[in-house]
Amino acid sequence: MTDTADCSPEPDDEELEERADAHLEDVEEGAGCTEIWEHLAEKREE
């Protein structure tokens, strides 16, 4: 018998968290809203 979970595995919570904030890798830890907004705006311009 085949387990359906093996056919289409879903990412675990840790993998989802990594991808959800991957676009913020270049932002310094402890940055505030303004720094994050500026970083996102710069990435959009590129």
N, C-alpha and C positions, 0 to 999 in steps of 0.2 A: 504494500500500500504506500502511496506517495503522499508526503506531507505537503500541503499547498503552500505553506510558509517557505519551503525550500525553492519553490518555483519562481516566486517573485518576492525576494526578501526586501523588507522595508528597512530604511536606515534607523539605527537606534537614536535615542535622544541626544547622545554626545555628538554623533555625526551631524545631526540637524543643527545643533548649536554652532558647530564649527562653520558650517556653510552659511548660517543666518548672519553671522557677523564677519565673514571673510572680507567684505569690502571695507572693513575698518582696521585692517591689519597695520596700516601705516599711521594710524592715529595713536598718539602717545597715551599711555595709561594715565587715567586721571583727568583726561581732557574734558572740558565742559561742552555744553550744547553749541556754543559759538564755534569752537574749534572743529567739532564734528560737522557742523553745517558747512563750514568753509572747506573742509576736506571733501565732502560730498559734491559741493559745487565745482571744485577744481576737477574732480574726476569726470563730472558731466561735461565740462568744457573740452576735455581730451577726447 
